[in-house]
């Protein structure tokens, strides 16, 4: 199991989720993708993507400055 980090700070929605989706082919079962973004709808968009793709959103943490870190398990 690996933790892969993806920085999507400065990208406007839906770009952070699109970047997340581009990582799917690299991910192995059990891997965690940790995405940092500052888009206002980022968490809502990731939740919807996880529901659609049957992935597990492990956590969403506000780290200040309008940024959030979200972990998705594959």
N, C-alpha and C positions, 0 to 999 in steps of 0.2 A: 504494500500500500504506500502510495506516494502522495504528498501534498504539493500541488502545483499552484503557483501564484500567478494571477492575471491582474494587471493594473489597467483599469478602464477609466481612471480619473480624467475628467475633462471631456469625455465623450458624452454626447446627448442621446437620450433614449430614442430609438431602441438599440443603438450601437453597442452598449455594454452586453446586452443579451445576445446580440449577433456574434460578438467576440467570444462569448461563452460557448455558443453553439459550434463555432469553428474549432474549438478545442476537443469536441467529443471524440473524433477519431483517434486522438492521442491517449485518451483516458482508458484505464483498465478497470475491471470490476474492483470496487473497494477504494479506488483512488478518490481523493478529495480535491476539488477545484476551489480555490479561495480567490474570490473576485473583489477588488476594491473599486468603488465608483462613487461619484458624487451627483448623479442624475436624480432628480426628485422622485421619479417613478421606478427607480431601480429595483427596490425590494418587491414591489407589486408585480413588476414584469418578470422577475426571476421566479416568484411563486407560481405565476401562471405558466411559465415555461416548464417548471418542474412538474406541475400537474399534467401538462400535455405530454411530456416525454417520460413520465413515470420515474423521475429522479427524486432523490431525497434532499431537501434543503435542511441542512443540519443547524445552521445558526445565521443570525443577522445581527451584527453589532455596529452601533453608532460609534465612530472613533473621533468625532468632532470635525468641525470645519465643513459640515454638510456631507462628510464621507461616511460610507458604510462598507463593512467587510461582510460578505456572504459566503458561506461554505456550502458547496453542493457535493454530495457523494454519488459516485457512479457505481 
